[in-house]
Amino acid sequence: MSTLRETGHRSLRRIAGGLAATALLGMAPFGALPASANETFDVDVRFDPRGTVDPRTGDVTLSGTLTCPAGAEFADVLAEVSQQVGRVFITGFGAEGMEACEGDVPFELQFDEQGIFKPGRATIRAQASACNPEFQCAFKQVTTTVILRTAAQRSM
């Protein structure tokens, strides 16, 4: 009778052996893309350098552009915006999904905040993804700084 530890080691060896075999045969394990396909199936996300903050509510709106590869059937942008106000860090989360995405697609995110944002610098941490009908997906993570302004300041 084998112990749980021995059984686990045998299972790991089988998995590792299977991965090595698929790599040698040039096949992609677990639906991952082969290297040549990854080079052509890429996604990018860029945020506008300025965002808007409502001075009454502290709500933040950020916009940008998602660049999807040809053949992408759906895509999304998930982002966290944070700002230090005095000694307190304010954080908000926003997301937008798109059913069809090819080329440059503009987006706008509204952030569900946990405090009141103020005009000034804020940091965005975001992840974008795009997938084709075969679930070959591309991902991009970015961290950038934006300037939050009120709507009146933004038009200046």
C-alpha positions as CSV (number, residue, x, y, z in Angstrom):
1,M,0.0,0.0,0.0
2,S,1.5,3.3,-1.0
3,T,1.4,6.4,1.2
4,L,-0.3,9.6,0.2
5,R,3.2,11.2,-0.2
6,E,4.4,8.5,-2.6
7,T,1.2,8.7,-4.6
8,G,1.6,12.5,-4.8
9,H,5.2,12.2,-6.1
10,R,4.1,9.6,-8.7
11,S,1.3,12.0,-9.9
12,L,3.7,14.9,-10.1
13,R,6.2,12.8,-12.1
14,R,3.4,11.8,-14.5
15,I,2.4,15.5,-14.9
16,A,6.0,16.6,-15.4
17,G,6.6,13.8,-17.9
18,G,3.5,14.8,-19.8
19,L,4.5,18.4,-19.9
20,A,8.0,17.5,-21.1
21,A,6.5,15.3,-23.8
22,T,4.1,18.0,-25.1
23,A,7.0,20.4,-25.1
24,L,9.2,18.0,-27.1
25,L,6.3,17.4,-29.6
26,G,5.8,21.1,-30.0
27,M,2.3,21.0,-28.5
28,A,0.9,23.6,-26.0
29,P,-0.2,22.2,-22.6
30,F,-3.5,23.2,-21.0
31,G,-4.6,25.4,-23.9
32,A,-1.6,27.7,-23.8
33,L,-0.5,29.2,-27.1
34,P,2.6,28.1,-28.9
35,A,5.4,30.7,-28.9
36,S,4.7,31.6,-32.6
37,A,1.0,32.3,-31.9
38,N,1.8,34.3,-28.8
39,E,3.9,36.7,-30.8
40,T,0.9,37.6,-33.1
41,F,-1.9,37.5,-30.5
42,D,-1.2,40.4,-28.2
43,V,-3.2,42.9,-26.2
44,D,-2.3,46.4,-25.0
45,V,-4.0,48.9,-22.7
46,R,-3.2,52.6,-22.4
47,F,-4.8,55.2,-20.0
48,D,-5.3,58.9,-20.8
49,P,-2.9,60.9,-18.7
50,R,-5.8,62.8,-17.0
51,G,-8.9,61.6,-15.4
52,T,-11.9,63.3,-13.8
53,V,-12.9,63.4,-10.2
54,D,-16.3,64.7,-9.0
55,P,-15.5,67.1,-6.1
56,R,-18.8,66.5,-4.4
57,T,-18.8,62.7,-4.4
58,G,-15.2,61.8,-5.0
59,D,-16.2,59.5,-7.9
60,V,-13.4,58.9,-10.5
61,T,-13.7,58.4,-14.2
62,L,-10.8,57.3,-16.3
63,S,-10.6,56.6,-20.0
64,G,-8.2,54.9,-22.3
65,T,-7.7,52.6,-25.3
66,L,-7.6,48.9,-25.4
67,T,-5.8,47.4,-28.5
68,C,-7.0,43.9,-29.3
69,P,-5.5,41.4,-31.8
70,A,-7.4,40.3,-34.9
71,G,-9.8,37.5,-34.0
72,A,-10.5,38.6,-30.4
73,E,-14.0,37.8,-29.6
74,F,-14.1,39.2,-26.1
75,A,-11.9,41.4,-23.9
76,D,-11.9,43.2,-20.6
77,V,-10.0,45.8,-18.6
78,L,-9.8,45.5,-14.8
79,A,-8.3,48.4,-12.8
80,E,-7.5,49.7,-9.4
81,V,-7.0,53.4,-8.8
82,S,-5.3,54.5,-5.6
83,Q,-4.4,57.9,-4.1
84,Q,-2.9,59.2,-0.9
85,V,-5.0,61.9,0.7
86,G,-3.2,63.1,3.7
87,R,-2.3,60.0,5.7
88,V,-5.0,57.9,4.2
89,F,-4.9,55.8,1.0
90,I,-8.1,55.8,-1.0
91,T,-8.7,52.8,-3.4
92,G,-11.3,52.2,-6.0
93,F,-12.0,49.4,-8.5
94,G,-13.4,49.5,-12.0
95,A,-14.0,47.1,-14.9
96,E,-15.3,47.0,-18.4
97,G,-16.0,44.0,-20.6
98,M,-16.3,44.0,-24.4
99,E,-18.0,41.4,-26.5
100,A,-16.2,42.3,-29.7
101,C,-12.8,43.9,-29.7
102,E,-10.4,44.3,-32.7
103,G,-7.9,47.1,-33.1
104,D,-8.1,50.2,-30.9
105,V,-11.2,50.4,-28.8
106,P,-11.9,53.3,-26.4
107,F,-13.1,52.6,-22.9
108,E,-14.2,54.5,-19.9
109,L,-14.1,53.2,-16.3
110,Q,-16.2,54.4,-13.4
111,F,-14.6,53.5,-10.0
112,D,-16.3,52.2,-7.0
113,E,-14.3,54.0,-4.4
114,Q,-13.7,53.4,-0.7
115,G,-13.3,57.0,0.2
116,I,-13.4,60.4,-1.5
117,F,-10.7,61.0,-4.2
118,K,-9.3,64.5,-4.6
119,P,-7.8,66.3,-7.6
120,G,-4.1,65.4,-7.9
121,R,-1.9,62.3,-8.7
122,A,-3.3,58.8,-8.6
123,T,-1.9,55.4,-9.4
124,I,-3.6,52.9,-11.7
125,R,-2.8,49.2,-11.7
126,A,-4.6,47.5,-14.5
127,Q,-4.9,44.2,-16.3
128,A,-6.3,43.8,-19.8
129,S,-7.1,40.5,-21.5
130,A,-8.5,39.4,-24.9
131,C,-9.5,36.0,-26.1
132,N,-10.4,34.4,-29.4
133,P,-13.2,31.8,-29.9
134,E,-10.7,29.0,-29.2
135,F,-9.9,30.6,-25.8
136,Q,-6.4,31.6,-26.8
137,C,-5.9,34.6,-24.6
138,A,-3.4,37.5,-24.3
139,F,-2.8,39.5,-21.1
140,K,-1.2,42.8,-20.3
141,Q,-0.6,44.4,-16.9
142,V,0.3,48.0,-16.5
143,T,1.0,50.5,-13.7
144,T,0.8,54.2,-14.5
145,T,0.2,57.5,-12.9
146,V,-2.6,59.9,-13.9
147,I,-3.7,63.4,-12.9
148,L,-7.2,63.6,-11.5
149,R,-9.0,66.9,-12.2
150,T,-12.5,68.2,-11.7
151,A,-14.6,68.6,-14.9
152,A,-14.0,72.4,-14.7
153,Q,-10.2,71.9,-14.5
154,R,-10.2,69.3,-17.2
155,S,-11.6,71.7,-19.8
156,M,-8.8,74.2,-19.1
